[in-house]
Amino acid sequence: MNNNSSYPTTKRELIEHADWPVPEIMRREWNFSQVYRRHEFAPPPLREAACLQAQAIGTLGDLRATDLLAGRQCLTWIGLGSEDSGYGYFCREGRLEQLLAAADTPAAERYYARQLLDYWRERSTYRQCRAAFPPRVLAAFPEPANDAWFDKSAVAFVLYRLAGIHLDYDKLLRLGLSGLRGEVVAGRERAAAAKQPVDFYDGLLAVIKVIQDAIHYYRDQALTLAKGGVDAKQRENLTALADTLHVVAEEPPRTFRQAAQLFWIYTTVANTRNYGRMDVYLGDFYTADLRAGRMTAEQGLELLVALWQLMGETDDRANNRVIIGGMGRRNPENADIFALAALETTRRVRRILPNLSLRFYQGQSPALYQKALDVIGEGNTHPILYNDDVNVPAVEKAFQVPRALAEQYLPFGCGEYVLDHHSIGTPNGTLNLTKVLDLALHNGMNSQSGRREGPESGEFRDCKTFDELARAYASQVDWYLERLAEAQGIIYRETGWEVCFLAISLLFDHCVQRGLPLLAGGAAHLGGTMETFGNITTADSLTAIKKLVYEQRRFTPDELLRMLDADFAGYEDERLLLKSLPKFGNDDAEADDMAGFVHDQVCHGIRSRAKLGGMDSYLVVVINNSANTLFGRNTPASADGRKAGQPLSNANQPTAGNDRRGIACLLSSMAKLDPTIHAGAVHNVKCSPDMFTKHRKVLEGALATYWQRGGTQLMFTVVNRGILEDALRHPGQYPHLMVRVGGFSAYFVKLEPDVQRDILNRTLH
């Protein structure tokens, strides 16, 4: 690594430090970095293959005597990633900075931490992407401090990640590793005959070897454990596991257990966290074993429980999607049998992961939908429900793809859509629309910091009509959309060949055929998405301004600004008036129309900028996790009566507690927002268990109307009245109480207090 003035400089000091062994706390990170350094100037595919091998060796978690399936990953501070573990070649700089800042950090740890930090500050993919931003983009998105993903006080920010990756697991299980090798070899021969570079193919071949090495690693562990002090049942399972691993190291799987094992070990090495249409690629294996008598239904469930538990160990609550049901499945009868087993597994496991999601449509077996309601009604936050009768044509229009391809849409993360192993749809940009409205009210100035952060769009007092204010707001939105689209395109372009994402490219449409990495022309559909926050808070605020400033003339623009800038101190009566106005979520035409305006403006604005970022599609995702609360902490007071620091609305749903007219009116409002111009939206509902038992017919009727009117998706928190309040008082009694936060689930007692309050304040139906 490099030396500088903070390191030992004399020969004697260097020798003394060379005697220090690498501390255990960062041995994996140091070894990975040494491999990168040795291959830094090698062709990118070969460098990546070497680094992936080093990473796999260092991060594969040990097999346990109770495991029915092998594959476990340990987190690392420095490595090669795609999903939320890190982007490309990543370095968790904050972890190393914490070691350096701690007074009790041993000298050896301090020494190695400093070397690693300085080395990767010049080389991480994040740093290289950011270095390519022009000044106008850098100025719009300040770098977050302390290794944070983002600046929660910012109007907008950029994320550096490749999320929502769904691999062609059907192809993996059909061909096996040997079949994949044959396909790569054929591609290499074509390239060589055409006198084209073959480095990419050599990298793919090396990755297949890495996966085989991981399989052998676990096979050896299984045999060793089977010979140790385990009981007879464990010895039998471990021996069967070793036999399974022996087969899938080379041959295509023939049984459900072999198929599940090959799928899981591949995703563990590839570090992908979304699992696609599992009832398609595992359903045929599952039902074949049942019909041939190789496996009982209970044994099948035991294997699924084991798989669910391994997914839960990843602790990546915003991913880990398993999709069942929906249009466009091969062998629907087999897929349905597996899907019912997956629902039963979720009922038994009762954990926040995996994020089981059910796609359904008119004509699909009703048993799946009914089983899903049963499972949710017991207090599970899964499955999430997706209405294919609306979503498939919406995806067809939004992505501008043929119907058959639209049927392969998949939700991921917190609710974004991609096309199964065909499109990239990473949300690498975010926009707080409530802060954008604040900029419009202050002529581009941030009312909290006093800094100019947006363009000059005119003084509020000079807007003589509401339409003039709406245009000022739209100009602020557009200013950020331009820069977000440009940033996303730069991130893709700069990553391109520098990071090939070999393990992903191997199972992604067209990469092997084209001989190109995922982001360098390999992916068939290069798409991007952008997250928006506070949509409904913004809409309700605009409704209030329109009524009280422009229609009823109750306040002048300056008077309203004084109230907002004072956070309503001394204006409590005025705040109550603002809160009493029509709000989204009550089937009120005025409020819902304004939500439609906010929705349409940002969705159309970002769609029109796909080419600016060099993408095939660029779409809004109206998804929230706990970001509505986190961003709300740093968002000033808004004209809907919300005080500074309070949560924003969550996705396409009302601000907590603003829906006062029952579940039918709530669902009616949410169904009005156009689904054909975005790439996914989240709709949360909080219900009592009685809705799923005593009032099941009423619930089913309300849901049926929602789906028929254009409802795309629903996710539920099911709790008894008063249970959340009691959990706040006695958290130790409710360790497994699950709630939907936004696009993900969480254990209620582990959430931050203001996130807990936001969920508590949601209307219970």
N, C-alpha and C positions, 0 to 999 in steps of 0.2 A: 504494500500500500504506500501511499504518499507520506512524506515527512514534511513538517513545517515547524514554525518556531515553538509550537506548543508540545512538540514531541522531543524525545532525547535527540541531541544533535552530535554529541561527541561519539567517537568509536566505542569508548568504554561504556557509555550509557546505552548505546544500541545493543552491545553484547549483553549487558545486564538485563535489558528488557527482553531480549531474544530467549533468555532462560525461562521467562514466565510462560507457563502453559496457557493455552487459550481457556478462559473461564468457561465452565460448563454452561452458564447462563446464555452464552452467545456462540457456542461452538458450531451449531448448525449454520448460523448466519456467517460466521467467519469462513467455514469450509465452502459454502456456496459462493461467497465473494471471491475466494481464491480461484475457484473454477471459472468464474466469470472473467477474472483478471487474465488467466492463462489463455482464454479464448476470445478476449475482447475484440480482436481484429480478425477473427475467423469469419467466414461467411455466416450471416445471421442464423440460418437454419441449423448449422452445425454447432454454433455457440449455444443456441437455445436447447438443443438436444442434450448437450453436455450438462447444462445447468439444470435441466429437468431431471436428469439422472441423479445429480447431486442432491437436489431437493427431495426427490422421492426417498432416497436412502435416509435422509435426515428427518423426514416428517411423517413417515408411516408409523402409526401407533401400533403397539403390540396387540397380538391376539390374546383373548381371554378364554379361560377354560369353558366358560358358559356360552361362548359365541357359537351361533349356528351358521353365520356368514362372516367372512373376513373382509377387513377394510376399515381403517380408522386413520384419521389425519390429525396431526398436531399442528397448531398454529406457529407461525414463524414471523420474525420481525423483518426479515429481508428475504426476498425470493422472487418467484415468477408466478404471476397470478392473472386472473381475468375477472372473476366476480368480486364481491366486496372484500375479499382477502387482500386485494391490492391490484394495481393495474400494471400489466407488463412487468418489467423489472422494478420492483418496489422496495422501498425502505421506510419503515415506520420511524421516521426521524424523531418523533416525540418520545418514543420509548428510550431511545439512546440519550436524548437530551435529559430525560428524567434521571438516568443513571449518572450523568455528568453533574447534574444539579444537586444530587443527594449528598449530604455531608459524609455519610457512612459508607459510600461506595468504595470498595477496595481499589488500591492503586492499579492493579492489573486490569480490572474491569473498566476502570476509567480510561486507561491507555487504549485498550482495544475498542471501546465504544467511540472514542474520539477518531480513531483511524477509520472505522466503518462509516461514521457519520460524514466525515470529510470526503471519503471516497465516493459514496453514493449521492451526495449532493450535486455531483457533476454528472452522474450517469443514469439516475433513475428515469424511467419513462415519463413520469410526471414532470420532472424538471425539464426534460428535453421538449415535451409538448408545450410547456409554459414558456420556454425560451423562444419558441417559434411564434408566439402571439405578437401581433403588431401593437403599437402603443394604444390605439383606440380600444382594443380588446382588453389589454392589461388594465387600463384605467377603469373599465367598467366592472372588472372582477378582481378586487384586491386579494392578495394571497392570504388565506386564513392563518392564524397564529397557532402555535403549540400543536402542530400535527393534526389539527382539526380537519374534518372533511370539508367543512364549509364555515363561513362567517354567518352566524345566525342573525346578525344585525343588518346584513346586506340586503339590498333590494333584489339582487339576483346573484347567482354564483355558478361556477362551472364545477362539475364532478369529473374525475378522471377514472374511468372504469369501463369494462366491457361486461355488461350485465345481461341477464336473460338468455343465456346460451342454452339452446336445446339441441342435443346431438342426435344423429340418426342411429339410435340404439337398435332399431329393427334391423338395420344393415349389419351392425356389429354382431348381433345374435344369429343372423342368417349366415354370415360368412365366417365368423370366428376370426381370431388374430391371424391365422394362416391365410384365410381368404383375403383379408385386408392387405397382408403382405404381398400376395399375388397381384392385387390391383395396383399397388404402389410400384411394384417391379415393372409391370406392364407400362405404367405411365413413364417411368424412368427410361425404359427402352425407347419409347416414342420420342421423348425429349432428346435423348442421345442421338438417335437417328436423324433428328432434325437439327442437330448441332446446337441445341439449346441447353442452358444450365440445368444441372441435375441436383444441385445442392438441396433444394426443397425436398425432393424425393428421398435423398439420403437422410435428411433430418426426420422425415416421416418413418423411415425404416428404423432409425435409432429409437424413436418413441415407442414403436411396437416392442422393441427389445426391452425398454424401460418397464413397460406394462407386464411383460412376461417375467422380468426379474422380480417385480412386486408380487406376482402370483407365486413364484418359487419361494420368495421370502416367507409368505404366509403358509405355504405348504410345509416348509421345514418347521415353522413354529407349531403348526398343528400336530405334526408327527412327534415333536419333542414333548409337547404338553400331554399327548396321549400316552406317552411312556412314563409320565410323572405321577404324582399323587392325586389322581382324579378318580371319581367314582365310575362305575361301569357304564352308566348312561352317558356321562361326559366323554368317556373314552370312545364309545360307539359314535357319538356325534363328531368328535374330532377326527376320527379315522375316516368317516364319510366326507367330512369337509376336506381333508387332505386328498382323497380320491377325486372330489369335485374339482379342486384346484389343479390337480394333475391333468385332468381332461381339458379344462378351458385354457390352459397355458398354450395349447396349440390347436385343438380341434374346436369346431363349432359346437355349442351346447346342444344336448339332446333332451335334457330334463328341465323342469322348472327351477330346481335348485341350481343347476349349472348355469342356466340363463340369468337368474337373479344374481348369482355370484359374479359372472363376467361383467354384467352391467355395473354392479356396484364397485368393483375394483377399478374399472375403467374410469368411472366418474370421480373416484377418490384420487387417482393419479392426475387426471385432467383438471381437477379442482373446479368442476362445474357443479352448480347447486340447484339446477332445475331439471326435472326428470321426464317431462313430456308425457305422451299418451301411453302410460304404463299398461293400460288394459289392452292396447293394441300389440305392443311388442312382447309382453309377458303372458297375455291372455291365452294364446294358443298353447304355449308350454304348460300353463297351469291346468287347462281343461284336458289336455292330452294325458297328463299324469293321473288326473282323477279318473278318466274313463278307462285307462289301462290298468288301474289298480296299483300303480307305483306309489301313490300318495293318497292318503285320506284327506277329507275336507279339513279335519282338525290339524293334520300335519301341515297342510298348506297354509292355514292361518298362523301356525307357529312360526313358519318361515317368514311370513309377512310381518308378524310382530317383531321378529328379529331385525328385519330390514327397516321398519319404522323406527325402531330404537336407535339404530345406527344413524339414520337421518337426523333424529333428534339430538344426537351428540354433537352435531356440527355447530349448534347454537347460532345458526344464521337464520334468524326468524323472518327476515324479509324475503327469503328465497325458499328453497326446499319444496317447490311445487310438484305435486303429483296430479296429473290430469286423468279423469275418467269420463266416459260418456261422450255424446256429441255426434255431429254429422261427420261423414267421411271416414268412418272406421272400417277396417278390414275385419271380416268375420264378427259382426255385431253380437251374435249369440255367445261366442266364446268370450268376447270382451265384456259382455254383461255379467257373466258368471264371475269373472275376475273382479269387475267393478263392485259387485255386491260383497265380495270377500274383502276388498279394500275398505269399503264403508264399515263393515263389521270390525276390521282391524282398528280403524280409527275409534270406533266405539269402545273397544277394549283397552287400547293404549292410553287414551285420554291425556294427550300431551299437546303442546302448542305446535309441535312439528311432527310429521311433515304437513305442509299446507295442502291438504286434499281439496281438489276442486272438481265439481261435477258440472259438465256441460250436458244440456238436455234440450229436447225439441219435441214438437208434436209428432207422434209416431214412434218415439223411442219407448222402450219398455217402461211403463209407469212404476214398476217395482223399484227402480233406481231412485226416482224422485221421492217416493213415499219413504223408502229406507233413509234417504238423506234427511228428511224432516224428522224422522224418528231419532236419528243420531243427534241432530242439532238440538232437538227438544230436551234431550237428557243433560244439556249444559255444555256440550262440545261446541267449539267455535268453527268446526268443519263439518261437512264440506262447505266451501263457498259455491254459490249457485250462479251459473252463466246460461243465459237464454240464447241458444243458437238460432232460433227463428228470427231474432233481431241482430245478433252479433255477426253471423256469417255474411248477410248482405251488407252490413255496416262496414265490415273489414274489407269486403270486395270493393266498396266505393272509396273508403279512406286510403287503402294501400294501392288501389288501382291495379288489382290482380284478378285473374280468372276465378270463377266460382269454386272450382275444384281446389285451388290453392287457398282460397279464403276459408274453406272448410278445415284447413289445417292450422288455423290460428290457435295460439296458446297464450294463456295468461301467465305472467311471471312476476316475481318480486312482489310489489304492493298492488299490482293490478294492471300492469302494462301488457300489451299484446305484441307478439311476434309470430312469424310463420315458421312452423316446425322445421328445424334444421335447414331453413332456406333464407331467412332474413335476420339481419342485425337490427336491434331496436333499442339500444342503450339510452337511458335517460341521463344525458351528461350535462344538462342545464336545468336550472330552477328559477322560478320567478314568483315573488311575493306580490300578488296583485293589489293587496290592500296597501302596501307601501308604495306601489306605483300610483295609486289614487292619491296618496298623501303628497307625492311629488307633483302631481297635476294641480293640487290645491295650493301648492307653494311655489309654482313656477319653476319646478325642477330642483328645488332645494329640499334636503332632508330636514324635516322639522325637528328631529331629535339632535342631530349633529351640527346643523347649521351649514353643512357643506353642500355644494352643488353636485348632485349625483346623476341627474337626468338633464335633458335638453330644456331650454327655455320654451315653455308652451303657452305663456301668457298668464297674467295675474287673474286669480279667481274673480276679483271684483269687476274685472273687465269683461267677463263672460256674461253677456246680456240674456242668453237663453241657455237652457239645459243642453241643447245640441252643441253649443260652443264648448261647454265644459266637457261633454262626451268626446268631442274631437281632441281636446287637450289631453284627456286621459288616454285616448287611442294613440296619440303621438308619442307619449311616454312609453306605452307598451311596445310600439313598433321600434322605438330606438333600442330597446333591450333585445327584442327578437332578432334584429339584424346582427347584433354582436354575439348572441347565443348561437345562432346558426353558423356564423363564421368560426366560432371557437370549436364547435363540434366537428366541423369539416377539417380543421387544423389538427385536432386530436387524432382523427382517423388517418389523415395523410401522414403525419409525422410518425405514427406507430407503424403503419404499412408493413414494409419489409424489415424494419428494425426489430419487431416482435412478430413472429410468424404464428403464434398460438398453435403450435403443431398438433397437439393432442386434440384440439378442437377442429382444426382444418381437416384432419383425417376423417372425421365423421360429419362433415358439413357439405351440403350440396355444392358440387362443381369445383371445389378446391383441388381435389386430386386430378380430376379430368383436365382442368385448366393448368395445373402445375403452378398455382399461385396461392400464397397465404391468404388467410381470411380477409384481412383489411387491405390487401394489395391487389384486389381484383378477383379474389377467390369466391367471396360470397356472392350469390346470385342477386340478392336484393340488399343493398346497403341503406339501411334506414336509421333514423335517429328519432329520439323523443325528448320532450321537455316537460318537466313537472311544473304545475302551477299550484299555488297555495292561496287560501283566503278568497276563493272565487265567490262564494255566497256572501261572505262578510262584505266584499266589495259591492256586490249587487244590491244587498240590503242598504248599504250606505248611499249608493246612487239613488235608490228609491226615496230615501229620506231627504236627500238634497233636492231632488226633483220636486217633491211635494211641498216641502217647507220653505225652500228658498225661491223656487221659480213659479210654483202654482199658487200656494197660499200666502206667499210673501211674509211668513212669520218671522224669518230671520234674514238679515242681509248676509252676503258672503263674508264680510269682515266679522260680523257677530258670530257666525258659525265657526270661523277659524279661531276666534278667541276662546270659544268653548273647548274646541279640540286641543288647542295648544296648552290650555290650562288643565287638561285631563278632566274636564267638567267640574273642577273645584269651584264652588260657588254657583254652579249651574245644574243642580240636581233635578229641579223641575223640568228644565229643558231636556235633560238626559232622559227622563222618564217619558217625555213626549216623543223623543226619537225612538225609544224602545217600543212604544205602543203602535208604531206605524206598521203597515203590512210587511210580513216577513215570508221568505221562501220556506216551503215545507207545509203550507196550510191550504194548498190548492187555490191560492189567491192569484188571479190573472195578472194583476199589476206587478206583484213581487216576482212571480214566475217569469213574466215577460222580460223583466230587467235581468234576471239570472240568465235568460236566453241571450240577451244582448252581450253580456260579459263573456259568456261561453263562446258564442259565435265569433266575436271579435278576436279573441286570442287564438282560437282554433284555426280560423281562416288565415290569420296573420302568420302563424308558424308554418302552415301547409304551403303557403306561397313562397317560402324561403328554402325549400329543399335544395334547389339547384345552387343557391348561394353557398351551401355547405358541401356541394358535390354529392348529394345523396339522392336516392330514388324516392324516398319519402321522409318527411320530417313532420311529426305529429305531436300534439299535446297529449299528455296523460294526466288525468284529473285524479291523482291518487294521493292519499295522505297516510302516513304512519303516525308518529307522534309529532310530526313536524308542525302541525297546526298549533300545537301548544308551545313547542320550542321557538318557533318564529314569532308567535304571539308575544312572548316575553320581551321582544325587541321591536315591537310594532306599536306606533303611537295610537292614541284614541281614534276611533272611527265613527262616522256619522250615523251608524246604526245604533249608537248608544253604548258600544263596547268601550271599556276603559283601557288605557295603555297597559300593556303587559298581559292582558287576558288572552285566552286562546282565540285563534281564528276559527272559522268554520272548517269542517273536515270534509274535504273532497266535494262531491256533488250532494251534500246533505246540509240541513240547516245548522246554524250555530246552535250549540247544545241548549236544548230547552225551548227553542223558538217555535218548534212544531207543536201546536196546542189543540189541533182538531182531529186527532186520531190517526191511526196507521193508514187508513184509506187515503186521506188527504196528503199525508207525507209521501206515499208511494206515487200518487198522481203528480205531485210537483216534480219528483225525481225522474219520472218517465218522460217529461216534456223536453229535456235537453237533448239536442241532436247527437246521436251516436255515430253518425256517418262521417264525422269530421275530426275524430280523435282516435287514439290508440289505447283506449281503456279508461274506465272511471270506476270509482269506488262508491258504494252505497251501503252504509251501516244502519242497522236497525237493532234497537234494544227491546227485548220482549220478556215477559214473564213466562215461566213454564206452562202456566194455564193456557196460554195461547196455542200451545202445541198439544194440549190434552183436552181440557174442558171446552175450548173454543177452536178446535182444530178446523172445523168446517168454515168458520168465519175467516180464519187465517188463510186457508186454502183459497177461499173466494177472493179475498183481497189480493193475494199473490197472483191468482189467475188473471185478474183485471190488470194488474201491473204489467205482467208479461205481455198481455194482448195489446196494451197501449204503447209498448215500446221499451219496457224496462229491460235493461241489459244484464244486471248483476245485483246480487244481494249477499250480504254477510251478516251474521247474527251474533249478538251477545244475549244469552238466555240466563236470567237470574231472577230469583225471588225478590219482591219488594223489600227493601231494608237490608238486603244481604251485603251490598257494597258498603253501606254505612257501618255495619257491624264489622266488616273486614278492616275498615280503617281503625276501628277501636281495638280490635283483637286480631292483628295480622297473623299471629302464630296459629290461629285456628283455621286459617284459610290458605294454606301454602299452595294448593292446586286449583284455586278459583281462576278460571280462564275468562278473558274478555277479548273482544275485537277492539284493537286500538285504532286501526285504520286498515291498511292493506296487510297487516300482520296481527297475530294473536300474542298475548302475553299473560303471565301470571299477575293478577291485579296487585298483589301485595308487593311485587318487585318494581312497580312503576314509580316514577317520580311523583311527588305529591300533587303538582298542578296537573299532570296527566291523569292521575286518579280522579281529581275533582272534575276535569272535563268529561270523563266517562260517567261519573256519578251524575252530572248535570244533564246528560242526555235523557230525553223523554223515554219513560218506560211504558211500553204499549201492552 
